[in-house]
Amino acid sequence: MTDDPLVLGPLLRYVDETSASVWVETRDRAEVSVHAAGRSWSASTFSAHGHHYALVEVAGLEPGSVQTYTVTVAGTEVWPQPGSPYPPSRIATLKPHGELRLAFGSCRTSVPHDADGNKSHGVDAMRAYALHMAFDGSDKWPDMVAFLGDQVYADETSPAMREFIAGRRDIEQPPGEELKDYEEYAHLYKLAWSDPANRWLLSTLPSSMIFDDHDIRDDWNTSHTWREEINATSWWHDRIVGGLGSYWVYQHLGNLSPSTRAEDEVWKQIIAGSQSNEEFDLTAIVDDLAERSDEHPETYRWSFARDIGTTRLVVLDSRAARVLKPDQRSILGPGEMAWLDEQLRGGFNHLLVGTSLPFLLSPGLHQFEAWSEAVATGAWGKRWSRMAERLRQTVDLEHWAAFQEGFVEVAQMVSEVADGKRGPAPGTVTFLSGDVHNSYVAEVSRSGGARILQAVCSPIRNPLPYMVRYATGFSSKNVGRGFGTFLARRARVPDPPFEWKTIRGPWFDNNIATLETRGRALSLRWEAGVVKDGDDDRPELDVVARVEIDV
């Protein structure tokens, strides 16, 4: 058991012009306080599965201000840690009507940052970014970072995680080296967020997060057949309850604005329960939420949206909300689609749509996935249907392209925004995504209106094997597009509602991207950590690619 009253955090989560949310995990029940600019804000801990948490709402700040902060637990200062070489953690509130500087990326495994870890998984781009922010003297920090899936890997565990698992159960029994329950998720988050450089970054850079499949399991909700097979196992119930329950506590809670959080069904119970003298135990409530939202995804929304200056950011759940009936497949259910329809409006300089899965794959891969869905649904008969189902599970053919109904509906929505049919047209409608372990920029072919773009940054730390890189590169070329189109048409898949092409990429480095709005134009930059002179502990940050989007 740790002697430190602060187990994990602080994480600086939602920040707007006048408020900030600071999340922590503590060793014991306690009062947690944040101190900044001569003022203090406090919250009591709540518990889940024997772990203690607090979310401190820091309010009444000045717009566009920057203030350093400290954290106390039960009156003892726990942050910053004694002797820390990092600058003081700070809260930088947003400027009204200002430009946006947004870092984003996805897919980060938690392995050591030594020479062996860098050899097997490459340099952690997030850690290199943190070191650059801390020690290279730049005052142009991002306003926030959006983590677009696979913040943790529940199905591809590190030696440290496997050691923890083996210490509490027989690792030879299902689910083996994969995670089993909430307790193991809690340890996985600790491994993912405890490196000193990354911990400092998360304490000073506001973050938004959304899950993808590896936060739960590879291919999560690929198809009706996949769900039937996984539900038949002896261990899946504990996994999904632990995975979604811990996601609410560690990731989702901090995504919410104070007003949205005040309406959240779980947060309301925490506030009501905190009125007593006892620490509120969230265990049964969060377990019920996880079980219910898995079985009936329409009962809880993981997606969220916010307006930042002249930009609207919409972040989508493209995993839990899927409709998987064999004769009715959509990546978003009816309620989620209606909610998205309300969010996709003009009147902003930029409309950003964060979705862990790329909306626009390379055209060849898009058509191949559309073909696989049609054939798995029966376009070529039962024999081919079974083969296509095995294929899509084996090679992950489960992106937006493999849910044609939802893809077409959203394509029509964003086209209307770009054409000015939903309010004044923005400069761009830009999808921000991860998942595919390569980075690129694609653009829809248009003769007027807003530019419709897809920007992908993946992985932060989990590079593709070289043979898979070659296949990915092939699918992005014209020959790959022709092959995919041929198959899709043979399966009677309608052509997409618009055409697009890859305008930069793909590239395969571990990297993290930064998007900057400049009026109605965009500037995008991808950066990777590079070890120089054998110093694995202090990688430097190098630019991989720059893309300027003029309007």
C-alpha positions in Angstrom: 0.0 0.0 0.0 1.3 3.4 -0.9 2.3 6.0 1.8 1.4 8.8 -0.6 -2.1 10.2 0.1 -2.3 11.0 -3.6 -2.6 7.8 -5.6 -3.1 9.3 -9.0 -3.5 12.8 -10.5 -4.2 15.6 -10.3 -5.7 15.5 -13.8 -6.8 18.9 -15.1 -10.0 18.1 -17.1 -12.7 20.4 -18.3 -11.6 24.0 -18.5 -13.6 27.0 -19.9 -13.4 30.8 -19.5 -14.1 30.8 -15.8 -14.0 27.3 -14.4 -11.8 24.2 -14.2 -12.3 20.6 -13.0 -9.4 18.8 -11.1 -9.7 15.0 -10.7 -7.7 12.9 -8.2 -7.5 9.4 -6.8 -6.6 9.3 -3.1 -5.4 6.6 -0.8 -8.1 7.2 1.8 -11.3 9.0 2.4 -10.4 12.6 2.6 -11.2 16.3 1.8 -9.4 17.4 -1.3 -8.6 21.0 -1.9 -7.2 23.0 -4.8 -5.5 26.3 -4.1 -4.8 29.0 -6.6 -4.5 32.8 -6.7 -5.1 33.0 -2.9 -8.4 31.1 -3.0 -9.4 27.5 -2.3 -12.0 25.0 -3.6 -12.7 21.7 -1.9 -14.6 18.4 -2.4 -15.0 15.2 -0.4 -14.0 11.9 -1.9 -16.4 9.3 -3.1 -15.5 5.6 -3.5 -16.0 2.8 -6.0 -14.8 -0.7 -5.5 -12.6 0.4 -2.5 -10.9 3.2 -4.4 -11.3 6.9 -3.4 -11.8 9.8 -5.8 -12.6 13.5 -5.9 -13.5 16.0 -8.5 -12.9 19.6 -7.4 -14.8 22.2 -9.2 -12.7 25.4 -9.4 -15.0 28.3 -10.2 -15.0 32.1 -10.5 -11.8 32.4 -12.4 -10.9 35.3 -14.8 -11.2 34.6 -18.5 -7.9 34.3 -20.3 -6.0 34.1 -17.0 -3.2 31.7 -15.9 -2.6 30.7 -12.3 -0.5 28.0 -10.8 -2.2 25.7 -8.3 -1.4 23.2 -5.5 -3.4 20.3 -4.1 -3.9 19.2 -0.5 -5.4 16.0 0.8 -6.7 16.2 4.3 -4.8 19.4 4.8 -1.5 18.0 3.7 0.1 19.4 0.4 0.5 16.5 -2.0 1.0 18.4 -5.3 3.5 19.4 -6.5 5.5 16.6 -5.2 8.6 17.5 -3.1 11.7 18.0 -5.3 9.8 17.9 -8.6 11.9 19.2 -11.5 8.7 20.2 -13.4 7.2 23.7 -13.6 4.3 24.4 -11.3 1.0 23.0 -12.6 -1.3 25.7 -13.9 -4.9 26.4 -14.9 -5.1 28.5 -18.0 -8.7 29.6 -18.7 -9.9 30.2 -22.2 -10.3 33.6 -23.8 -13.8 34.4 -25.1 -14.0 34.4 -28.8 -10.4 33.3 -29.1 -8.6 30.9 -31.4 -8.1 27.3 -30.5 -4.9 25.3 -30.1 -5.8 21.6 -29.7 -3.5 18.7 -29.4 -4.9 15.3 -30.2 -4.0 11.6 -30.7 -4.8 8.0 -29.8 -3.5 4.6 -29.1 -1.0 4.6 -26.3 0.4 1.5 -24.6 2.0 1.7 -21.1 5.4 0.1 -21.2 8.7 1.4 -19.7 10.4 4.4 -21.2 13.8 2.8 -21.2 15.9 1.6 -24.2 14.0 -1.8 -24.3 10.6 -0.1 -24.2 11.6 2.4 -26.9 12.9 -0.5 -29.0 9.7 -2.6 -28.8 7.1 0.2 -28.9 8.9 3.3 -30.0 9.2 6.6 -28.1 6.1 7.7 -26.3 5.1 10.9 -28.2 3.0 12.1 -25.3 5.9 11.9 -22.9 8.2 13.7 -25.5 5.5 16.4 -25.8 5.4 16.8 -22.0 9.2 17.1 -21.8 9.1 19.7 -24.5 6.4 21.7 -22.8 8.2 21.5 -19.4 11.8 22.3 -20.4 12.0 23.8 -23.8 10.8 27.3 -22.8 7.8 27.5 -25.1 4.9 29.6 -23.9 2.6 28.5 -26.7 1.0 25.6 -24.9 -2.2 24.0 -26.3 -5.5 25.0 -24.8 -6.4 21.3 -24.4 -5.6 17.8 -25.6 -8.2 15.4 -27.0 -7.4 11.7 -26.4 -9.3 9.9 -29.1 -9.4 6.3 -27.9 -7.3 3.5 -26.5 -6.0 5.5 -23.5 -5.4 2.1 -21.9 -5.1 -1.4 -23.4 -7.2 -3.9 -21.5 -6.4 -6.8 -23.9 -2.7 -6.2 -24.6 -1.1 -6.0 -21.2 2.4 -5.1 -20.2 4.7 -7.2 -18.0 3.9 -4.9 -15.0 0.2 -5.4 -15.6 0.5 -9.1 -16.0 2.5 -9.3 -12.7 -0.4 -7.5 -10.9 -2.9 -9.9 -12.5 -0.9 -13.0 -11.5 -0.8 -11.7 -7.9 -4.6 -11.8 -7.5 -5.8 -14.7 -9.7 -4.8 -17.7 -11.9 -3.5 -16.1 -15.1 -3.9 -19.5 -16.8 -7.7 -19.2 -16.5 -9.9 -17.0 -18.7 -9.5 -14.1 -19.4 -5.8 -14.9 -18.9 -3.5 -11.9 -19.3 -6.3 -9.6 -20.2 -8.2 -7.5 -17.7 -11.0 -9.1 -15.7 -12.6 -6.4 -13.5 -12.7 -2.9 -12.0 -9.7 -3.6 -9.7 -7.5 -4.5 -12.6 -8.7 -1.4 -14.6 -7.8 0.8 -11.6 -4.2 -0.6 -11.7 -4.0 -0.2 -15.4 -4.9 3.5 -15.2 -2.3 3.9 -12.5 0.4 2.4 -14.8 -0.8 4.5 -17.7 -0.8 7.9 -15.9 2.0 7.7 -13.3 5.1 8.4 -15.3 6.3 11.7 -13.9 6.5 13.6 -17.2 3.0 12.4 -18.4 1.6 12.9 -14.9 2.8 16.5 -15.0 1.3 17.0 -18.5 -2.1 15.7 -17.4 -2.0 18.0 -14.4 -1.5 21.2 -16.5 -3.0 20.5 -19.9 -6.9 20.2 -19.9 -8.0 17.0 -21.5 -11.0 15.4 -23.1 -11.3 11.6 -23.7 -13.3 9.1 -25.5 -13.0 5.3 -25.5 -12.2 3.0 -28.4 -12.1 -0.8 -28.6 -8.9 -1.5 -26.7 -10.2 0.4 -23.7 -12.5 -2.6 -23.5 -11.4 -5.2 -26.0 -10.2 -5.4 -29.6 -13.2 -5.3 -32.1 -15.6 -4.2 -29.4 -19.1 -4.3 -30.9 -17.9 -5.2 -34.4 -21.1 -7.2 -35.2 -24.1 -9.0 -33.8 -22.1 -12.3 -34.1 -19.2 -10.8 -32.2 -21.5 -9.8 -29.3 -23.2 -13.3 -29.2 -19.7 -14.9 -29.1 -18.3 -12.6 -26.4 -21.5 -12.8 -24.2 -21.1 -16.6 -24.2 -17.8 -16.4 -22.3 -17.6 -16.8 -18.6 -15.6 -13.5 -18.0 -17.1 -10.9 -20.3 -19.7 -9.6 -17.9 -17.1 -8.6 -15.3 -14.9 -7.1 -18.0 -17.6 -4.8 -19.6 -18.9 -3.8 -16.2 -15.4 -3.0 -14.9 -14.4 -1.4 -18.1 -17.4 1.0 -18.6 -17.6 1.6 -14.8 -14.0 2.6 -14.5 -14.3 4.6 -17.8 -17.0 6.7 -16.2 -14.8 7.4 -13.1 -11.4 7.9 -14.8 -12.3 9.4 -18.1 -15.9 10.4 -18.7 -16.6 12.4 -15.5 -13.9 14.9 -16.4 -15.3 15.5 -19.9 -18.4 17.2 -18.6 -19.0 20.9 -18.2 -20.3 22.0 -14.8 -23.8 22.4 -16.2 -23.8 19.0 -18.0 -22.3 17.3 -15.0 -25.0 18.8 -12.7 -27.6 16.9 -14.9 -25.7 13.6 -15.0 -27.6 10.8 -13.3 -24.6 9.4 -11.5 -23.1 12.8 -10.4 -26.5 13.8 -9.0 -26.3 10.8 -6.7 -22.7 11.6 -5.7 -23.8 15.1 -4.7 -26.8 13.9 -2.8 -24.8 11.2 -1.0 -22.0 13.7 0.0 -24.4 15.5 2.3 -24.1 12.7 4.9 -21.1 12.2 7.2 -20.2 9.0 5.4 -18.1 8.7 2.2 -20.5 8.0 -0.7 -20.0 4.5 -2.1 -20.6 4.6 -5.9 -19.9 0.9 -6.5 -23.5 -0.4 -7.1 -24.5 2.7 -9.0 -21.6 2.7 -11.5 -21.8 -1.0 -12.0 -25.5 -0.7 -12.8 -24.8 2.1 -15.2 -22.1 0.0 -17.0 -24.3 -3.0 -17.3 -27.3 -1.0 -18.4 -25.5 1.1 -21.0 -24.0 -2.0 -22.5 -27.3 -3.8 -22.8 -29.3 -0.7 -23.7 -26.9 1.9 -25.0 -29.8 4.4 -25.6 -30.1 4.9 -21.9 -26.8 6.8 -21.4 -24.8 9.1 -23.7 -21.0 9.0 -23.7 -20.7 11.6 -26.5 -20.3 15.2 -25.6 -19.9 18.6 -27.3 -18.7 22.1 -26.4 -18.1 25.5 -28.0 -14.6 26.9 -27.6 -14.3 30.5 -28.9 -15.3 30.4 -32.6 -15.0 26.5 -32.8 -17.5 23.8 -32.0 -16.0 20.4 -30.9 -18.3 17.4 -31.0 -16.8 14.1 -29.6 -18.6 10.9 -30.6 -19.0 7.5 -29.0 -18.6 5.3 -32.1 -18.4 2.0 -30.1 -21.0 1.6 -27.4 -23.9 3.2 -29.2 -23.9 0.9 -32.2 -26.9 -0.8 -33.7 -25.9 -4.4 -34.5 -29.0 -6.1 -35.7 -28.2 -8.2 -38.8 -30.8 -6.4 -40.9 -30.1 -2.9 -39.3 -26.6 -1.8 -38.7 -25.5 1.7 -37.8 -22.5 3.0 -35.9 -24.8 5.4 -34.0 -28.2 4.4 -32.7 -31.3 6.6 -33.4 -31.0 8.7 -30.2 -27.3 9.3 -30.7 -27.9 10.1 -34.4 -30.6 12.6 -33.5 -28.3 14.2 -30.9 -25.5 14.5 -33.4 -28.0 16.1 -35.9 -28.6 18.8 -33.3 -24.9 19.5 -32.8 -23.9 19.7 -36.5 -24.6 23.4 -37.1 -22.9 26.3 -38.8 -22.2 29.7 -37.4 -18.6 28.8 -36.3 -15.3 29.2 -38.0 -14.7 25.5 -37.6 -16.7 22.5 -36.8 -14.5 19.7 -35.3 -15.9 16.2 -35.0 -13.8 13.9 -32.8 -14.5 10.2 -33.5 -12.0 7.5 -32.5 -12.6 5.7 -35.8 -11.8 7.7 -38.9 -14.9 8.8 -40.8 -12.9 8.9 -44.0 -10.6 6.0 -44.5 -8.5 5.8 -47.7 -11.0 5.3 -50.5 -9.8 1.8 -51.3 -10.1 0.6 -47.7 -13.5 2.3 -47.3 -14.9 0.4 -50.3 -13.4 -2.8 -49.1 -15.1 -2.4 -45.7 -18.4 -1.5 -47.3 -18.1 -4.7 -49.4 -17.4 -6.8 -46.3 -20.5 -5.5 -44.6 -22.7 -6.2 -47.5 -21.3 -9.7 -48.0 -21.5 -10.5 -44.3 -25.1 -9.4 -44.4 -25.8 -11.9 -47.2 -25.3 -10.1 -50.5 -23.4 -13.1 -51.8 -25.2 -15.9 -49.9 -24.8 -17.7 -46.6 -21.4 -19.3 -47.3 -19.8 -16.0 -48.2 -21.6 -14.4 -45.3 -19.8 -16.6 -42.8 -16.5 -16.0 -44.5 -17.0 -12.2 -44.5 -17.9 -12.3 -40.8 -14.7 -14.1 -40.0 -12.7 -11.7 -42.2 -14.1 -8.5 -40.6 -13.3 -9.8 -37.1 -9.8 -11.0 -38.2 -8.6 -7.8 -39.9 -10.8 -5.2 -38.1 -13.2 -4.2 -40.8 -15.5 -2.3 -38.5 -15.0 1.4 -39.1 -17.6 3.9 -40.3 -17.3 2.4 -43.8 -18.5 -0.9 -42.5 -21.7 0.8 -41.2 -22.9 2.2 -44.4 -26.3 3.4 -43.1 -24.7 5.6 -40.5 -21.9 6.7 -42.8 -24.3 8.0 -45.4 -26.5 9.8 -42.9 -23.6 11.6 -41.3 -22.1 12.4 -44.7 -25.3 14.1 -45.7 -25.4 16.1 -42.4 -21.9 17.4 -42.8 -22.4 18.3 -46.4 -25.4 20.4 -45.4 -23.3 22.2 -42.8 -20.5 22.8 -45.4 -23.1 24.1 -47.9 -24.5 26.6 -45.5 -27.8 24.8 -45.1 -27.5 24.6 -41.3 -26.5 28.2 -40.6 -23.5 30.2 -42.0 -21.0 27.7 -43.4 -17.8 27.3 -41.4 -14.3 27.4 -42.9 -13.9 23.7 -42.3 -15.7 20.7 -41.1 -12.9 18.5 -39.8 -13.0 15.0 -38.4 -10.3 14.2 -35.9 -9.6 10.5 -35.4 -7.1 7.8 -34.4 -7.4 4.0 -34.2 -5.7 3.0 -37.4 -2.0 3.3 -36.3 -1.1 5.6 -39.1 -1.6 9.3 -39.7 -2.9 11.2 -42.7 -5.1 14.0 -44.0 -8.0 13.4 -46.5 -10.3 15.9 -48.1 -13.7 15.6 -49.8 -13.8 16.9 -53.4 -15.9 20.0 -53.4 -16.4 23.0 -55.7 -17.6 25.5 -53.0 -18.6 25.9 -49.4 -16.6 24.7 -46.4 -13.7 22.3 -46.8 -14.5 18.8 -45.4 -11.4 17.2 -44.0 -10.3 14.1 -42.1 -7.2 14.4 -39.9 -5.8 11.3 -38.2 -3.2 11.0 -35.5 -2.4 7.5 -34.5 -0.5 6.0 -32.6 0.8 8.0 -29.7 2.8 4.8 -28.8 1.9 1.5 -30.5 3.4 1.3 -34.0 2.2 -1.1 -36.7 4.3 -4.0 -37.9 6.0 -3.3 -41.2 4.0 -5.8 -43.2 0.8 -4.1 -42.1 2.2 -0.7 -43.0 2.8 -1.9 -46.6 -0.9 -3.1 -46.8 -2.1 0.3 -45.5 0.0 2.1 -48.0 -1.4 0.0 -50.8 -5.0 0.7 -49.8 -4.3 4.5 -50.0 -3.1 4.3 -53.6 -5.2 4.4 -56.7 -4.8 0.7 -57.3 -6.2 -0.1 -53.9 -9.1 2.2 -54.5 -9.9 0.5 -57.8 -9.9 -3.0 -56.2 -12.1 -1.9 -53.3 -14.5 -0.2 -55.7 -14.7 -3.3 -57.9 -15.7 -5.5 -55.0 -18.2 -3.0 -53.5 -20.0 -2.7 -56.8 -20.1 -6.5 -57.2 -21.9 -6.6 -53.9 -24.3 -3.8 -55.0 -23.0 -1.3 -52.5 -24.1 2.2 -53.6 -21.3 4.6 -54.4 -20.5 7.0 -51.5 -22.4 10.3 -51.5 -19.2 12.2 -52.2 -15.6 11.5 -53.3 -12.4 12.2 -51.3 -8.7 11.5 -51.5 -5.8 11.4 -49.2 -3.9 14.7 -49.5 -1.0 13.9 -47.1 0.3 10.6 -45.8 0.1 8.0 -44.6 3.0 8.1 -42.1 3.5 5.6 -39.3 5.5 7.3 -36.5 4.4 7.4 -32.9 3.2 11.0 -32.9 0.9 13.6 -31.4 -0.8 16.2 -33.5 -1.6 19.9 -32.8 -4.3 21.8 -34.6 -4.5 25.6 -34.6 -7.3 27.7 -35.8 -6.4 30.9 -37.7 -9.6 32.6 -38.5 -11.3 30.3 -41.0 -8.0 28.6 -41.8 -6.3 25.6 -40.0 -2.7 24.7 -39.3 -1.9 21.1 -38.5 1.4 19.7 -37.2 2.4 16.1 -36.3 5.4 15.6 -33.9 7.3 12.5 -32.8 9.7 11.8 -29.9 13.2 11.1 -31.0 16.1 9.7 -28.9 19.3 11.6 -29.6 22.8 10.7 -28.3 21.4 7.6 -26.6 19.4 9.5 -24.0 16.2 7.4 -23.8 15.0 9.2 -20.7 14.9 12.6 -22.4 13.6 12.3 -26.0 13.3 15.4 -28.1 10.3 16.4 -30.2 10.7 16.5 -34.0 8.2 17.6 -36.6 7.0 14.8 -38.8 4.5 16.7 -41.0 2.9 20.1 -41.4 -0.4 20.7 -43.3 -1.8 24.2 -43.9 -5.6 24.4 -44.7 -6.4 27.7 -46.3 -9.9 28.9 -47.0 
